[in-house]
Amino acid sequence: MLIDSRVIEIIEIYDIWQQIADCKCKISISLGDCATLAAAKRFGLMPIFLHEEKELLEAKEKIVKWLGTKPFYLL
């Protein structure tokens, strides 16, 4: 239902795996967070996280440098 609404789009991971790996090598955050950042970077979007976890807070400067923008936190 959500996919049919076109609110979200499922992408193939091989489209962004090199960016995920680059992020993981440069920033000490989870692979899942790197996948979110890489997808946002690839499509020119702002990454959205629920809240700023400790590891994201500690890596804030590296994230902004790598991504070119700050992520958005809902809470």
PQR file of N, CA, C, O and H, with PARSE charges and radii, in Angstrom:
ATOM      1  N   MET A   1       0.811  -1.186   0.000 -0.4000 1.5000
ATOM      2  CA  MET A   1       0.000   0.000   0.000 -0.0000 2.0000
ATOM      3  C   MET A   1       0.866   1.266   0.000  0.5500 1.7000
ATOM      4  O   MET A   1       0.626   2.188  -0.780 -0.5500 1.4000
ATOM      5  N   LEU A   2       1.873   1.304   0.880 -0.4000 1.5000
ATOM      6  CA  LEU A   2       2.744   2.474   0.927 -0.0000 2.0000
ATOM      7  C   LEU A   2       3.553   2.605  -0.360  0.5500 1.7000
ATOM      8  O   LEU A   2       3.749   3.709  -0.867 -0.5500 1.4000
ATOM      9  H   LEU A   2       2.068   0.556   1.514  0.4000 1.0000
ATOM     10  N   ILE A   3       4.017   1.485  -0.881 -0.4000 1.5000
ATOM     11  CA  ILE A   3       4.777   1.518  -2.134 -0.0000 2.0000
ATOM     12  C   ILE A   3       3.886   1.969  -3.286  0.5500 1.7000
ATOM     13  O   ILE A   3       4.315   2.754  -4.132 -0.5500 1.4000
ATOM     14  H   ILE A   3       3.858   0.588  -0.469  0.4000 1.0000
ATOM     15  N   ASP A   4       2.661   1.483  -3.322 -0.4000 1.5000
ATOM     16  CA  ASP A   4       1.726   1.880  -4.379 -0.0000 2.0000
ATOM     17  C   ASP A   4       1.404   3.370  -4.340  0.5500 1.7000
ATOM     18  O   ASP A   4       1.074   3.961  -5.368 -0.5500 1.4000
ATOM     19  H   ASP A   4       2.313   0.845  -2.635  0.4000 1.0000
ATOM     20  N   SER A   5       1.496   3.975  -3.169 -0.4000 1.5000
ATOM     21  CA  SER A   5       1.191   5.407  -3.038 -0.0000 2.0000
ATOM     22  C   SER A   5       2.312   6.284  -3.590  0.5500 1.7000
ATOM     23  O   SER A   5       2.137   7.490  -3.761 -0.5500 1.4000
ATOM     24  H   SER A   5       1.763   3.495  -2.334  0.4000 1.0000
ATOM     25  N   ARG A   6       3.457   5.678  -3.865 -0.4000 1.5000
ATOM     26  CA  ARG A   6       4.647   6.382  -4.366 -0.0000 2.0000
ATOM     27  C   ARG A   6       5.226   7.373  -3.358  0.5500 1.7000
ATOM     28  O   ARG A   6       5.962   8.288  -3.725 -0.5500 1.4000
ATOM     29  H   ARG A   6       3.600   4.698  -3.726  0.4000 1.0000
ATOM     30  N   VAL A   7       4.887   7.179  -2.091 -0.4000 1.5000
ATOM     31  CA  VAL A   7       5.474   7.989  -1.027 -0.0000 2.0000
ATOM     32  C   VAL A   7       6.914   7.551  -0.812  0.5500 1.7000
ATOM     33  O   VAL A   7       7.787   8.370  -0.524 -0.5500 1.4000
ATOM     34  H   VAL A   7       4.290   6.435  -1.793  0.4000 1.0000
ATOM     35  N   ILE A   8       7.154   6.259  -0.953 -0.4000 1.5000
ATOM     36  CA  ILE A   8       8.513   5.733  -0.836 -0.0000 2.0000
ATOM     37  C   ILE A   8       8.860   4.983  -2.113  0.5500 1.7000
ATOM     38  O   ILE A   8       7.983   4.572  -2.873 -0.5500 1.4000
ATOM     39  H   ILE A   8       6.445   5.594  -1.186  0.4000 1.0000
ATOM     40  N   GLU A   9      10.137   4.818  -2.328 -0.4000 1.5000
ATOM     41  CA  GLU A   9      10.604   4.054  -3.479 -0.0000 2.0000
ATOM     42  C   GLU A   9      11.652   3.073  -2.997  0.5500 1.7000
ATOM     43  O   GLU A   9      12.576   3.456  -2.279 -0.5500 1.4000
ATOM     44  H   GLU A   9      10.850   5.152  -1.710  0.4000 1.0000
ATOM     45  N   ILE A  10      11.524   1.834  -3.377 -0.4000 1.5000
ATOM     46  CA  ILE A  10      12.507   0.816  -3.042 -0.0000 2.0000
ATOM     47  C   ILE A  10      13.596   0.879  -4.110  0.5500 1.7000
ATOM     48  O   ILE A  10      13.314   0.791  -5.305 -0.5500 1.4000
ATOM     49  H   ILE A  10      10.774   1.523  -3.960  0.4000 1.0000
ATOM     50  N   ILE A  11      14.841   1.031  -3.665 -0.4000 1.5000
ATOM     51  CA  ILE A  11      15.953   1.087  -4.617 -0.0000 2.0000
ATOM     52  C   ILE A  11      16.834  -0.140  -4.450  0.5500 1.7000
ATOM     53  O   ILE A  11      16.881  -0.735  -3.373 -0.5500 1.4000
ATOM     54  H   ILE A  11      15.070   1.102  -2.694  0.4000 1.0000
ATOM     55  N   GLU A  12      17.516  -0.509  -5.493 -0.4000 1.5000
ATOM     56  CA  GLU A  12      18.462  -1.613  -5.426 -0.0000 2.0000
ATOM     57  C   GLU A  12      19.729  -1.116  -4.742  0.5500 1.7000
ATOM     58  O   GLU A  12      20.246  -0.052  -5.085 -0.5500 1.4000
ATOM     59  H   GLU A  12      17.477  -0.025  -6.367  0.4000 1.0000
ATOM     60  N   ILE A  13      20.221  -1.867  -3.794 -0.4000 1.5000
ATOM     61  CA  ILE A  13      21.383  -1.446  -3.010 -0.0000 2.0000
ATOM     62  C   ILE A  13      22.640  -1.342  -3.874  0.5500 1.7000
ATOM     63  O   ILE A  13      23.532  -0.553  -3.562 -0.5500 1.4000
ATOM     64  H   ILE A  13      19.801  -2.731  -3.516  0.4000 1.0000
ATOM     65  N   TYR A  14      22.728  -2.125  -4.957 -0.4000 1.5000
ATOM     66  CA  TYR A  14      23.946  -2.063  -5.769 -0.0000 2.0000
ATOM     67  C   TYR A  14      24.130  -0.704  -6.421  0.5500 1.7000
ATOM     68  O   TYR A  14      25.233  -0.374  -6.857 -0.5500 1.4000
ATOM     69  H   TYR A  14      22.004  -2.766  -5.210  0.4000 1.0000
ATOM     70  N   ASP A  15      23.075   0.084  -6.495 -0.4000 1.5000
ATOM     71  CA  ASP A  15      23.197   1.433  -7.045 -0.0000 2.0000
ATOM     72  C   ASP A  15      24.044   2.346  -6.155  0.5500 1.7000
ATOM     73  O   ASP A  15      24.643   3.310  -6.632 -0.5500 1.4000
ATOM     74  H   ASP A  15      22.179  -0.185  -6.141  0.4000 1.0000
ATOM     75  N   ILE A  16      24.085   2.036  -4.872 -0.4000 1.5000
ATOM     76  CA  ILE A  16      24.766   2.936  -3.933 -0.0000 2.0000
ATOM     77  C   ILE A  16      25.794   2.234  -3.045  0.5500 1.7000
ATOM     78  O   ILE A  16      26.295   2.850  -2.104 -0.5500 1.4000
ATOM     79  H   ILE A  16      23.598   1.253  -4.484  0.4000 1.0000
ATOM     80  N   TRP A  17      26.124   0.978  -3.308 -0.4000 1.5000
ATOM     81  CA  TRP A  17      26.999   0.243  -2.400 -0.0000 2.0000
ATOM     82  C   TRP A  17      28.370   0.882  -2.251  0.5500 1.7000
ATOM     83  O   TRP A  17      28.950   0.830  -1.167 -0.5500 1.4000
ATOM     84  H   TRP A  17      25.717   0.477  -4.072  0.4000 1.0000
ATOM     85  N   GLN A  18      28.900   1.480  -3.300 -0.4000 1.5000
ATOM     86  CA  GLN A  18      30.213   2.125  -3.185 -0.0000 2.0000
ATOM     87  C   GLN A  18      30.142   3.343  -2.265  0.5500 1.7000
ATOM     88  O   GLN A  18      31.072   3.594  -1.499 -0.5500 1.4000
ATOM     89  H   GLN A  18      28.429   1.523  -4.181  0.4000 1.0000
ATOM     90  N   GLN A  19      29.061   4.089  -2.335 -0.4000 1.5000
ATOM     91  CA  GLN A  19      28.904   5.238  -1.443 -0.0000 2.0000
ATOM     92  C   GLN A  19      28.703   4.784   0.002  0.5500 1.7000
ATOM     93  O   GLN A  19      29.182   5.438   0.928 -0.5500 1.4000
ATOM     94  H   GLN A  19      28.305   3.885  -2.957  0.4000 1.0000
ATOM     95  N   ILE A  20      28.003   3.675   0.198 -0.4000 1.5000
ATOM     96  CA  ILE A  20      27.839   3.131   1.549 -0.0000 2.0000
ATOM     97  C   ILE A  20      29.207   2.757   2.113  0.5500 1.7000
ATOM     98  O   ILE A  20      29.522   3.087   3.256 -0.5500 1.4000
ATOM     99  H   ILE A  20      27.614   3.144  -0.555  0.4000 1.0000
ATOM    100  N   ALA A  21      30.011   2.071   1.316 -0.4000 1.5000
ATOM    101  CA  ALA A  21      31.346   1.664   1.756 -0.0000 2.0000
ATOM    102  C   ALA A  21      32.225   2.875   2.041  0.5500 1.7000
ATOM    103  O   ALA A  21      32.959   2.890   3.029 -0.5500 1.4000
ATOM    104  H   ALA A  21      29.755   1.802   0.388  0.4000 1.0000
ATOM    105  N   ASP A  22      32.156   3.884   1.191 -0.4000 1.5000
ATOM    106  CA  ASP A  22      32.942   5.104   1.397 -0.0000 2.0000
ATOM    107  C   ASP A  22      32.547   5.777   2.708  0.5500 1.7000
ATOM    108  O   ASP A  22      33.408   6.205   3.478 -0.5500 1.4000
ATOM    109  H   ASP A  22      31.560   3.873   0.388  0.4000 1.0000
ATOM    110  N   CYS A  23      31.257   5.867   2.954 -0.4000 1.5000
ATOM    111  CA  CYS A  23      30.760   6.457   4.200 -0.0000 2.0000
ATOM    112  C   CYS A  23      31.273   5.667   5.402  0.5500 1.7000
ATOM    113  O   CYS A  23      31.771   6.251   6.364 -0.5500 1.4000
ATOM    114  H   CYS A  23      30.558   5.519   2.328  0.4000 1.0000
ATOM    115  N   LYS A  24      31.152   4.343   5.348 -0.4000 1.5000
ATOM    116  CA  LYS A  24      31.551   3.497   6.472 -0.0000 2.0000
ATOM    117  C   LYS A  24      33.037   3.615   6.752  0.5500 1.7000
ATOM    118  O   LYS A  24      33.450   3.579   7.911 -0.5500 1.4000
ATOM    119  H   LYS A  24      30.747   3.869   4.566  0.4000 1.0000
ATOM    120  N   CYS A  25      33.849   3.754   5.711 -0.4000 1.5000
ATOM    121  CA  CYS A  25      35.298   3.899   5.898 -0.0000 2.0000
ATOM    122  C   CYS A  25      35.664   5.246   6.510  0.5500 1.7000
ATOM    123  O   CYS A  25      36.646   5.344   7.246 -0.5500 1.4000
ATOM    124  H   CYS A  25      33.513   3.782   4.770  0.4000 1.0000
ATOM    125  N   LYS A  26      34.894   6.271   6.218 -0.4000 1.5000
ATOM    126  CA  LYS A  26      35.231   7.622   6.667 -0.0000 2.0000
ATOM    127  C   LYS A  26      34.539   8.049   7.956  0.5500 1.7000
ATOM    128  O   LYS A  26      35.014   8.952   8.644 -0.5500 1.4000
ATOM    129  H   LYS A  26      34.096   6.191   5.621  0.4000 1.0000
ATOM    130  N   ILE A  27      33.416   7.405   8.288 -0.4000 1.5000
ATOM    131  CA  ILE A  27      32.622   7.836   9.436 -0.0000 2.0000
ATOM    132  C   ILE A  27      32.293   6.619  10.302  0.5500 1.7000
ATOM    133  O   ILE A  27      31.808   5.607   9.797 -0.5500 1.4000
ATOM    134  H   ILE A  27      33.030   6.672   7.729  0.4000 1.0000
ATOM    135  N   SER A  28      32.556   6.719  11.596 -0.4000 1.5000
ATOM    136  CA  SER A  28      32.303   5.608  12.525 -0.0000 2.0000
ATOM    137  C   SER A  28      30.845   5.584  12.966  0.5500 1.7000
ATOM    138  O   SER A  28      30.519   5.921  14.104 -0.5500 1.4000
ATOM    139  H   SER A  28      32.950   7.542  12.007  0.4000 1.0000
ATOM    140  N   ILE A  29      29.976   5.179  12.045 -0.4000 1.5000
ATOM    141  CA  ILE A  29      28.554   5.024  12.344 -0.0000 2.0000
ATOM    142  C   ILE A  29      28.100   3.683  11.784  0.5500 1.7000
ATOM    143  O   ILE A  29      28.856   3.018  11.074 -0.5500 1.4000
ATOM    144  H   ILE A  29      30.241   4.905  11.121  0.4000 1.0000
ATOM    145  N   SER A  30      26.888   3.287  12.094 -0.4000 1.5000
ATOM    146  CA  SER A  30      26.402   1.975  11.665 -0.0000 2.0000
ATOM    147  C   SER A  30      26.266   1.888  10.146  0.5500 1.7000
ATOM    148  O   SER A  30      26.145   2.897   9.452 -0.5500 1.4000
ATOM    149  H   SER A  30      26.274   3.827  12.670  0.4000 1.0000
ATOM    150  N   LEU A  31      26.289   0.668   9.662 -0.4000 1.5000
ATOM    151  CA  LEU A  31      26.124   0.424   8.230 -0.0000 2.0000
ATOM    152  C   LEU A  31      24.748   0.895   7.765  0.5500 1.7000
ATOM    153  O   LEU A  31      24.611   1.434   6.666 -0.5500 1.4000
ATOM    154  H   LEU A  31      26.387  -0.152  10.226  0.4000 1.0000
ATOM    155  N   GLY A  32      23.740   0.693   8.593 -0.4000 1.5000
ATOM    156  CA  GLY A  32      22.392   1.157   8.256 -0.0000 2.0000
ATOM    157  C   GLY A  32      22.320   2.666   8.120  0.5500 1.7000
ATOM    158  O   GLY A  32      21.681   3.185   7.204 -0.5500 1.4000
ATOM    159  H   GLY A  32      23.852   0.256   9.485  0.4000 1.0000
ATOM    160  N   ASP A  33      22.986   3.378   9.045 -0.4000 1.5000
ATOM    161  CA  ASP A  33      23.017   4.838   8.956 -0.0000 2.0000
ATOM    162  C   ASP A  33      23.780   5.283   7.710  0.5500 1.7000
ATOM    163  O   ASP A  33      23.391   6.248   7.051 -0.5500 1.4000
ATOM    164  H   ASP A  33      23.505   2.956   9.788  0.4000 1.0000
ATOM    165  N   CYS A  34      24.868   4.578   7.389 -0.4000 1.5000
ATOM    166  CA  CYS A  34      25.613   4.896   6.162 -0.0000 2.0000
ATOM    167  C   CYS A  34      24.752   4.658   4.927  0.5500 1.7000
ATOM    168  O   CYS A  34      24.836   5.418   3.962 -0.5500 1.4000
ATOM    169  H   CYS A  34      25.183   3.794   7.925  0.4000 1.0000
ATOM    170  N   ALA A  35      23.928   3.618   4.942 -0.4000 1.5000
ATOM    171  CA  ALA A  35      23.044   3.356   3.803 -0.0000 2.0000
ATOM    172  C   ALA A  35      22.032   4.487   3.642  0.5500 1.7000
ATOM    173  O   ALA A  35      21.730   4.901   2.523 -0.5500 1.4000
ATOM    174  H   ALA A  35      23.859   3.001   5.726  0.4000 1.0000
ATOM    175  N   THR A  36      21.516   4.980   4.752 -0.4000 1.5000
ATOM    176  CA  THR A  36      20.576   6.105   4.701 -0.0000 2.0000
ATOM    177  C   THR A  36      21.253   7.345   4.133  0.5500 1.7000
ATOM    178  O   THR A  36      20.697   8.020   3.266 -0.5500 1.4000
ATOM    179  H   THR A  36      21.761   4.643   5.661  0.4000 1.0000
ATOM    180  N   LEU A  37      22.456   7.645   4.623 -0.4000 1.5000
ATOM    181  CA  LEU A  37      23.191   8.816   4.140 -0.0000 2.0000
ATOM    182  C   LEU A  37      23.557   8.672   2.660  0.5500 1.7000
ATOM    183  O   LEU A  37      23.445   9.627   1.892 -0.5500 1.4000
ATOM    184  H   LEU A  37      22.908   7.097   5.327  0.4000 1.0000
ATOM    185  N   ALA A  38      23.995   7.470   2.267 -0.4000 1.5000
ATOM    186  CA  ALA A  38      24.390   7.247   0.870 -0.0000 2.0000
ATOM    187  C   ALA A  38      23.200   7.384  -0.075  0.5500 1.7000
ATOM    188  O   ALA A  38      23.330   7.954  -1.158 -0.5500 1.4000
ATOM    189  H   ALA A  38      24.086   6.694   2.892  0.4000 1.0000
ATOM    190  N   ALA A  39      22.052   6.869   0.327 -0.4000 1.5000
ATOM    191  CA  ALA A  39      20.858   7.003  -0.517 -0.0000 2.0000
ATOM    192  C   ALA A  39      20.471   8.469  -0.660  0.5500 1.7000
ATOM    193  O   ALA A  39      20.116   8.921  -1.748 -0.5500 1.4000
ATOM    194  H   ALA A  39      21.947   6.406   1.207  0.4000 1.0000
ATOM    195  N   ALA A  40      20.542   9.206   0.442 -0.4000 1.5000
ATOM    196  CA  ALA A  40      20.218  10.638   0.392 -0.0000 2.0000
ATOM    197  C   ALA A  40      21.195  11.378  -0.516  0.5500 1.7000
ATOM    198  O   ALA A  40      20.795  12.225  -1.315 -0.5500 1.4000
ATOM    199  H   ALA A  40      20.830   8.838   1.326  0.4000 1.0000
ATOM    200  N   LYS A  41      22.469  11.050  -0.386 -0.4000 1.5000
ATOM    201  CA  LYS A  41      23.487  11.704  -1.216 -0.0000 2.0000
ATOM    202  C   LYS A  41      23.267  11.381  -2.695  0.5500 1.7000
ATOM    203  O   LYS A  41      23.347  12.268  -3.544 -0.5500 1.4000
ATOM    204  H   LYS A  41      22.793  10.362   0.263  0.4000 1.0000
ATOM    205  N   ARG A  42      22.993  10.131  -2.995 -0.4000 1.5000
ATOM    206  CA  ARG A  42      22.805   9.690  -4.383 -0.0000 2.0000
ATOM    207  C   ARG A  42      21.633  10.399  -5.057  0.5500 1.7000
ATOM    208  O   ARG A  42      21.707  10.749  -6.235 -0.5500 1.4000
ATOM    209  H   ARG A  42      22.928   9.411  -2.305  0.4000 1.0000
ATOM    210  N   PHE A  43      20.551  10.610  -4.306 -0.4000 1.5000
ATOM    211  CA  PHE A  43      19.345  11.197  -4.887 -0.0000 2.0000
ATOM    212  C   PHE A  43      19.171  12.677  -4.567  0.5500 1.7000
ATOM    213  O   PHE A  43      18.144  13.269  -4.898 -0.5500 1.4000
ATOM    214  H   PHE A  43      20.491  10.326  -3.349  0.4000 1.0000
ATOM    215  N   GLY A  44      20.180  13.278  -3.918 -0.4000 1.5000
ATOM    216  CA  GLY A  44      20.119  14.703  -3.614 -0.0000 2.0000
ATOM    217  C   GLY A  44      19.024  15.065  -2.625  0.5500 1.7000
ATOM    218  O   GLY A  44      18.397  16.118  -2.737 -0.5500 1.4000
ATOM    219  H   GLY A  44      21.014  12.797  -3.650  0.4000 1.0000
ATOM    220  N   LEU A  45      18.800  14.189  -1.661 -0.4000 1.5000
ATOM    221  CA  LEU A  45      17.754  14.399  -0.665 -0.0000 2.0000
ATOM    222  C   LEU A  45      18.352  14.616   0.717  0.5500 1.7000
ATOM    223  O   LEU A  45      19.532  14.342   0.936 -0.5500 1.4000
ATOM    224  H   LEU A  45      19.310  13.334  -1.571  0.4000 1.0000
ATOM    225  N   MET A  46      17.556  15.097   1.631 -0.4000 1.5000
ATOM    226  CA  MET A  46      17.987  15.252   3.012 -0.0000 2.0000
ATOM    227  C   MET A  46      17.672  13.956   3.761  0.5500 1.7000
ATOM    228  O   MET A  46      16.526  13.506   3.754 -0.5500 1.4000
ATOM    229  H   MET A  46      16.598  15.319   1.453  0.4000 1.0000
ATOM    230  N   PRO A  47      18.677  13.347   4.410 -0.5600 1.5000
ATOM    231  CA  PRO A  47      18.396  12.138   5.180  0.2800 2.0000
ATOM    232  C   PRO A  47      17.603  12.485   6.438  0.5500 1.7000
ATOM    233  O   PRO A  47      17.837  13.517   7.067 -0.5500 1.4000
ATOM    234  N   ILE A  48      16.676  11.621   6.793 -0.4000 1.5000
ATOM    235  CA  ILE A  48      15.835  11.846   7.965 -0.0000 2.0000
ATOM    236  C   ILE A  48      16.040  10.699   8.947  0.5500 1.7000
ATOM    237  O   ILE A  48      15.920   9.527   8.592 -0.5500 1.4000
ATOM    238  H   ILE A  48      16.486  10.782   6.283  0.4000 1.0000
ATOM    239  N   PHE A  49      16.350  11.061  10.185 -0.4000 1.5000
ATOM    240  CA  PHE A  49      16.488  10.096  11.271 -0.0000 2.0000
ATOM    241  C   PHE A  49      15.476  10.450  12.351  0.5500 1.7000
ATOM    242  O   PHE A  49      15.046  11.600  12.448 -0.5500 1.4000
ATOM    243  H   PHE A  49      16.447  12.013  10.473  0.4000 1.0000
ATOM    244  N   LEU A  50      15.095   9.471  13.161 -0.4000 1.5000
ATOM    245  CA  LEU A  50      14.135   9.727  14.228 -0.0000 2.0000
ATOM    246  C   LEU A  50      14.719  10.697  15.248  0.5500 1.7000
ATOM    247  O   LEU A  50      14.100  11.709  15.576 -0.5500 1.4000
ATOM    248  H   LEU A  50      15.444   8.538  13.082  0.4000 1.0000
ATOM    249  N   HIS A  51      15.908  10.388  15.746 -0.4000 1.5000
ATOM    250  CA  HIS A  51      16.569  11.284  16.701 -0.0000 2.0000
ATOM    251  C   HIS A  51      18.080  11.156  16.544  0.5500 1.7000
ATOM    252  O   HIS A  51      18.579  10.219  15.922 -0.5500 1.4000
ATOM    253  H   HIS A  51      16.411   9.566  15.479  0.4000 1.0000
ATOM    254  N   GLU A  52      18.785  12.101  17.110 -0.4000 1.5000
ATOM    255  CA  GLU A  52      20.244  12.136  16.985 -0.0000 2.0000
ATOM    256  C   GLU A  52      20.866  11.222  18.035  0.5500 1.7000
ATOM    257  O   GLU A  52      20.988  11.593  19.202 -0.5500 1.4000
ATOM    258  H   GLU A  52      18.379  12.863  17.615  0.4000 1.0000
ATOM    259  N   GLU A  53      21.252  10.040  17.614 -0.4000 1.5000
ATOM    260  CA  GLU A  53      21.875   9.083  18.517 -0.0000 2.0000
ATOM    261  C   GLU A  53      23.301   9.522  18.830  0.5500 1.7000
ATOM    262  O   GLU A  53      23.866  10.380  18.152 -0.5500 1.4000
ATOM    263  H   GLU A  53      21.153   9.738  16.665  0.4000 1.0000
ATOM    264  N   LYS A  54      23.869   8.915  19.869 -0.4000 1.5000
ATOM    265  CA  LYS A  54      25.204   9.290  20.335 -0.0000 2.0000
ATOM    266  C   LYS A  54      26.246   9.227  19.213  0.5500 1.7000
ATOM    267  O   LYS A  54      27.033  10.159  19.044 -0.5500 1.4000
ATOM    268  H   LYS A  54      23.409   8.218  20.419  0.4000 1.0000
ATOM    269  N   GLU A  55      26.251   8.138  18.453 -0.4000 1.5000
ATOM    270  CA  GLU A  55      27.277   8.008  17.407 -0.0000 2.0000
ATOM    271  C   GLU A  55      27.081   9.032  16.290  0.5500 1.7000
ATOM    272  O   GLU A  55      28.058   9.489  15.697 -0.5500 1.4000
ATOM    273  H   GLU A  55      25.611   7.381  18.590  0.4000 1.0000
ATOM    274  N   LEU A  56      25.844   9.393  16.000 -0.4000 1.5000
ATOM    275  CA  LEU A  56      25.595  10.427  14.989 -0.0000 2.0000
ATOM    276  C   LEU A  56      26.036  11.796  15.502  0.5500 1.7000
ATOM    277  O   LEU A  56      26.589  12.600  14.751 -0.5500 1.4000
ATOM    278  H   LEU A  56      25.050   9.021  16.482  0.4000 1.0000
ATOM    279  N   LEU A  57      25.790  12.049  16.771 -0.4000 1.5000
ATOM    280  CA  LEU A  57      26.208  13.310  17.379 -0.0000 2.0000
ATOM    281  C   LEU A  57      27.732  13.433  17.369  0.5500 1.7000
ATOM    282  O   LEU A  57      28.273  14.491  17.047 -0.5500 1.4000
ATOM    283  H   LEU A  57      25.341  11.396  17.381  0.4000 1.0000
ATOM    284  N   GLU A  58      28.414  12.355  17.722 -0.4000 1.5000
ATOM    285  CA  GLU A  58      29.879  12.361  17.753 -0.0000 2.0000
ATOM    286  C   GLU A  58      30.487  12.525  16.358  0.5500 1.7000
ATOM    287  O   GLU A  58      31.590  13.055  16.220 -0.5500 1.4000
ATOM    288  H   GLU A  58      27.975  11.495  17.984  0.4000 1.0000
ATOM    289  N   ALA A  59      29.783  12.080  15.342 -0.4000 1.5000
ATOM    290  CA  ALA A  59      30.299  12.141  13.967 -0.0000 2.0000
ATOM    291  C   ALA A  59      29.686  13.280  13.157  0.5500 1.7000
ATOM    292  O   ALA A  59      29.818  13.305  11.933 -0.5500 1.4000
ATOM    293  H   ALA A  59      28.887  11.650  15.453  0.4000 1.0000
ATOM    294  N   LYS A  60      29.023  14.216  13.820 -0.4000 1.5000
ATOM    295  CA  LYS A  60      28.272  15.271  13.127 -0.0000 2.0000
ATOM    296  C   LYS A  60      29.109  16.007  12.081  0.5500 1.7000
ATOM    297  O   LYS A  60      28.665  16.169  10.944 -0.5500 1.4000
ATOM    298  H   LYS A  60      28.916  14.196  14.814  0.4000 1.0000
ATOM    299  N   GLU A  61      30.301  16.451  12.444 -0.4000 1.5000
ATOM    300  CA  GLU A  61      31.146  17.208  11.509 -0.0000 2.0000
ATOM    301  C   GLU A  61      31.548  16.363  10.300  0.5500 1.7000
ATOM    302  O   GLU A  61      31.541  16.849   9.169 -0.5500 1.4000
ATOM    303  H   GLU A  61      30.661  16.319  13.368  0.4000 1.0000
ATOM    304  N   LYS A  62      31.896  15.103  10.540 -0.4000 1.5000
ATOM    305  CA  LYS A  62      32.276  14.212   9.437 -0.0000 2.0000
ATOM    306  C   LYS A  62      31.086  13.940   8.518  0.5500 1.7000
ATOM    307  O   LYS A  62      31.237  13.867   7.298 -0.5500 1.4000
ATOM    308  H   LYS A  62      31.902  14.708  11.459  0.4000 1.0000
ATOM    309  N   ILE A  63      29.907  13.793   9.111 -0.4000 1.5000
ATOM    310  CA  ILE A  63      28.700  13.551   8.313 -0.0000 2.0000
ATOM    311  C   ILE A  63      28.424  14.743   7.404  0.5500 1.7000
ATOM    312  O   ILE A  63      28.174  14.575   6.210 -0.5500 1.4000
ATOM    313  H   ILE A  63      29.785  13.852  10.102  0.4000 1.0000
ATOM    314  N   VAL A  64      28.468  15.941   7.970 -0.4000 1.5000
ATOM    315  CA  VAL A  64      28.204  17.149   7.178 -0.0000 2.0000
ATOM    316  C   VAL A  64      29.243  17.299   6.072  0.5500 1.7000
ATOM    317  O   VAL A  64      28.905  17.657   4.944 -0.5500 1.4000
ATOM    318  H   VAL A  64      28.671  16.077   8.940  0.4000 1.0000
ATOM    319  N   LYS A  65      30.499  17.027   6.391 -0.4000 1.5000
ATOM    320  CA  LYS A  65      31.560  17.130   5.382 -0.0000 2.0000
ATOM    321  C   LYS A  65      31.340  16.108   4.262  0.5500 1.7000
ATOM    322  O   LYS A  65      31.476  16.446   3.087 -0.5500 1.4000
ATOM    323  H   LYS A  65      30.773  16.735   7.308  0.4000 1.0000
ATOM    324  N   TRP A  66      31.008  14.880   4.610 -0.4000 1.5000
ATOM    325  CA  TRP A  66      30.825  13.826   3.611 -0.0000 2.0000
ATOM    326  C   TRP A  66      29.550  14.037   2.793  0.5500 1.7000
ATOM    327  O   TRP A  66      29.544  13.859   1.575 -0.5500 1.4000
ATOM    328  H   TRP A  66      30.898  14.605   5.565  0.4000 1.0000
ATOM    329  N   LEU A  67      28.489  14.414   3.471 -0.4000 1.5000
ATOM    330  CA  LEU A  67      27.180  14.528   2.830 -0.0000 2.0000
ATOM    331  C   LEU A  67      26.970  15.872   2.143  0.5500 1.7000
ATOM    332  O   LEU A  67      26.291  15.958   1.120 -0.5500 1.4000
ATOM    333  H   LEU A  67      28.494  14.559   4.460  0.4000 1.0000
ATOM    334  N   GLY A  68      27.555  16.911   2.710 -0.4000 1.5000
ATOM    335  CA  GLY A  68      27.366  18.249   2.150 -0.0000 2.0000
ATOM    336  C   GLY A  68      26.192  18.995   2.751  0.5500 1.7000
ATOM    337  O   GLY A  68      25.902  20.125   2.358 -0.5500 1.4000
ATOM    338  H   GLY A  68      28.107  16.841   3.541  0.4000 1.0000
ATOM    339  N   THR A  69      25.512  18.370   3.702 -0.4000 1.5000
ATOM    340  CA  THR A  69      24.384  18.993   4.395 -0.0000 2.0000
ATOM    341  C   THR A  69      24.178  18.286   5.732  0.5500 1.7000
ATOM    342  O   THR A  69      24.738  17.217   5.972 -0.5500 1.4000
ATOM    343  H   THR A  69      25.747  17.452   4.022  0.4000 1.0000
ATOM    344  N   LYS A  70      23.378  18.888   6.589 -0.4000 1.5000
ATOM    345  CA  LYS A  70      23.068  18.250   7.865 -0.0000 2.0000
ATOM    346  C   LYS A  70      21.846  17.352   7.708  0.5500 1.7000
ATOM    347  O   LYS A  70      20.903  17.703   6.999 -0.5500 1.4000
ATOM    348  H   LYS A  70      22.923  19.757   6.394  0.4000 1.0000
ATOM    349  N   PRO A  71      21.857  16.192   8.368 -0.5600 1.5000
ATOM    350  CA  PRO A  71      20.654  15.361   8.380  0.2800 2.0000
ATOM    351  C   PRO A  71      19.546  16.045   9.181  0.5500 1.7000
ATOM    352  O   PRO A  71      19.807  16.956   9.967 -0.5500 1.4000
ATOM    353  N   PHE A  72      18.324  15.601   8.975 -0.4000 1.5000
ATOM    354  CA  PHE A  72      17.175  16.125   9.708 -0.0000 2.0000
ATOM    355  C   PHE A  72      16.763  15.096  10.753  0.5500 1.7000
ATOM    356  O   PHE A  72      16.684  13.901  10.466 -0.5500 1.4000
ATOM    357  H   PHE A  72      18.112  14.861   8.336  0.4000 1.0000
ATOM    358  N   TYR A  73      16.503  15.570  11.961 -0.4000 1.5000
ATOM    359  CA  TYR A  73      16.078  14.699  13.053 -0.0000 2.0000
ATOM    360  C   TYR A  73      14.657  15.064  13.453  0.5500 1.7000
ATOM    361  O   TYR A  73      14.360  16.228  13.722 -0.5500 1.4000
ATOM    362  H   TYR A  73      16.568  16.540  12.194  0.4000 1.0000
ATOM    363  N   LEU A  74      13.780  14.067  13.492 -0.4000 1.5000
ATOM    364  CA  LEU A  74      12.376  14.308  13.820 -0.0000 2.0000
ATOM    365  C   LEU A  74      12.176  14.693  15.281  0.5500 1.7000
ATOM    366  O   LEU A  74      11.303  15.502  15.595 -0.5500 1.4000
ATOM    367  H   LEU A  74      14.021  13.122  13.274  0.4000 1.0000
ATOM    368  N   LEU A  75      12.977  14.121  16.175 -0.4000 1.5000
ATOM    369  CA  LEU A  75      12.848  14.422  17.611 -0.0000 2.0000
ATOM    370  C   LEU A  75      14.129  15.003  18.158  0.5500 1.7000
ATOM    371  O   LEU A  75      14.207  15.317  19.346 -0.5500 1.4000
ATOM    372  H   LEU A  75      13.686  13.464  15.920  0.4000 1.0000
TER
END
